[in-house]
Amino acid sequence: MSDSHINHEQLGSPQQAAASLHQTLADICMIGNSPSGAVVRYIQDGSVEVLAIYPAPDGAEPPPWISPVVQTARSLNGEDPSSALDVEDNSVVIKHLAVADGSSARSVFAIFHGIEKNQFNTLVKLSGLLVADEARLSAFESQAAVARLASVVECAGAMGSFDRVKAAGFALVNHIESHWTCSRVSLGFVEEQYIAVHAMSNTEEIVRKMEAVRLIESTMEECADQDTEVEFPRSAGSRIVRATKDLASKCEDVAVLSVPLRFKEDVFAVLTLERQKGELFTDVDVDSIRLLGELVQNPLMLLHQHDRWWGRRCTDLCKEKLEMLLGPEHTWIKLTGLIFVLLLGFMLFGKGTYRVEGTFTVGVEDRAVIAVPFDGEIMAVHVRPGDRVISGETVLLEFDTIELELQLATTEATLSKAKREVSVAQREHDEATAKMARADVDKAQAEIDLLNHRLKVASAISPISGHVLSGDLERLVGLPVSRGEVLMELAPLESFYADIFVNQSEILDVRVGQEGEVATAAYPGYYIPMIVDAIEPLGQVGDLETVFRVRAKLTEPPAWLRPGMEGVAKVNAGRKHYIVMWTKPVVNWLRMWLWI
């Protein structure tokens, strides 16, 4: 019996193998005078399975001495199973049963508790008798596992040849009923807020008004709501089994097992199995049905989706995409996509003011020039560039008039002399002399008038109201100046304008009457409103481009504005879509390059 390759006839039955293991353990404990013992097996998931225990406990819970001992035995789990490992710890003997299983060994230990030290060697030797019984039990378990897996694969393959969900579901429930000895197996699909039975073993037509169908659907809904297996009468304390219990009691106290089927982590269908009274579902049955559900859930869901009418398929597809879009997964990707969609919609449908940009220079109209009225010297200057002047009131500068006054006095004396000569010639009736004297009078009078005019304009008074643009003359005080020399320039505030230079690619968007703003380099944050007044039709060649001069009137010029200032001007050329505004340079370049 020590040979690991044992045929089925030698093994007997699983129940006999388990009973033999229990009996052998009891015999060893009695022969070795051990008051208690156990055979435990360690599962790969870390749990511990008690194969046999002596004496048999009264309840389902193992005796308290096992828990601390199995922790000591766990440390031997990775040791070489081909050698006999004996651990002596007070009154405990732990024996590793080295049972060959192909190329590896099962982690099975025999534990004897509460013994005397002189019994150690005896129990270590006697524990070898457990190897054969444990091998028989493991062989039966392996065969049962293979049989269960074969049943699961056969049931899963039963629906593989069908392309309609109703036929596939009917084949599935019939095979489950046959392989797991059930009295009835039902398959239901989640439909919106309820579950409808779609297939029932050995039943071609399902009448939903039947009480049994309604009870089964309630049981399925109970399982789907909890998203876990629901079993009765064996059930976990935390699970709700009210509807399942009603189904079991009204159907002659059958055992009920409901297993959810999931697609993308959501329950879409439920399998409900029923057995006659006294035939409960074991943990092995639950694991097998759970495995079967995992194998068939994806193809079953695809068939279910394929069988729906096209309107429902489209609706569900839209709903699925919408749920995926609004769900909590892939937050950053969705946020990026949302921002992109909003930006694209803003570009396609949003409108803004299209502004034509260009450089500008400030100019002034109605400029007044103050020039030297006669050769002389500047005696005093009363204003500087930037000062405000008032028409007819503000004295700009004064010329030296001493020489003019002396000339005026001399000329007045000459005039008096010429008048006396005219009187004398008239008394003597000397017409020739009188005529010559009258010519001298006229000449002297003309010179007097000229001198008086020069004395009058010797104090230059502002002809307009505005500001002094240029004319810093303090350095010329006392120096001679020539007649006609320009001394000052004046300009009124309301006559400022801007010459805007617009690129030829945008000149067609500019119209007379359009409004805009200019910003000078001196005050870049101050925007001066303007109105387009004229557009020169002749272009000018600028720096690597052709520009057109656009004359714009500045409607609210500030006090600090001066002619010659430069900056950037923007003309409001109407409202356009943002995508048109932002892509216009590229589109124009492509159209020119591709000649379209």
C-alpha angles and dihedrals in degrees: 000000000000092000110102093212099080121165124225095256091057094050099056109195134332091248091053091049092051092047091048091053091051092047094048091050090050091049093050092049091051095045093046094043092240112155093206140012144165143193112221133182127202116224122214092246089062099258124126125232120201107217097179137358135189126238097024110242120240095232137030094270118089119236116277095246093069098066099064093039095054089055088060091047091050090069088064092055094100098042124110105280093202092076128067108246116199122191120190114196114161102293101350132099119193116190122188108219103217100206114170115229108177109295096344139044134241117245098238124150135189113215126194118189135193100021136140122254093244088062096059098092093044093053093044090056095043092050088072087073088069093063096078095047092047090049091053092049093047091048091054091047091051092050090047091050091051090048092050091049090049090052092049092049092046093051092046091049092048092077095043096091096055127088097190122073095223094057093042092050092048091052091047097053092045092053092046090051091051099045098042097037095240127166092217137000123194134189121202132181127214109250111188104292100355142041123245124199109239102172135024126180115259090001122108100179121041117204108199092200090068113107093229091055092050091049091050091049091051089050091051092049089051090053094045093049091054093040092218141086114289119201135179138229086005103055139148115253095239096054125091112235102167097119091038090053091050090053092049095048096045093046097057097280097296124173112252131202123181121189123187121227115213135202117189090348093305124110110242102161142015132213115210119193125191130195132186121264114291096022105100126186112252128212088258090056092050092049092048094049090046090053091048090051091053090052097049102034098085098046090041091053092048091052091047091052092045093053096056119099115263095254092056091045091053092046093049092046091053090046092050093050091046092050090048089050095048097036125105096251123104093011097173094047091050092046091051091048092048092051090048092050092047091048092048092048090048091052095046100042106018119095131203140172111283110220126199110213130207144143121265143193124210116238135174135222128212092031114184120214123205111206134177107274094200141359109280146094132295110242101182141359118209103180139046133203109289096028118129116241134194123218113256094359113063115081108215102187142333132228127216107265102179093099091045092051091050091049089048092053092048092048092048088054090050089050092053091049092050091050091053090050090052090052093049093048092050092051089051091044089236099152096177093053091043091052092051091047092051089053089054089050092052092048093049091047091052091050090050091051091050092049092047090051091051091049089050094053093041085095106057110214121195110260093200140031114249139073136314107252099184140353117104094178104160090104090057096056108125094012123113118253130193127239112266096023110140112240107169143009122211130189136181117239095232093061098067117125137172126231104211120196110211125189115249092240090065104031092097090063092059119090133181110262096031116134129226147142138256130205122197125218088239093058107019093171095054115085118202116203119232143175125218107247105174143355121214110225094211118082126221127217109239133169103327091323142069117246136186125219115237118191113213128180117228105226099191108025114182123234093251095056114116133185112261096036114137136202144120126311128197122197119202102234098181134276121304138165113278093235089057092050096045096045100038097099092049093044092049091049092049093047091051093045095044093037095230 
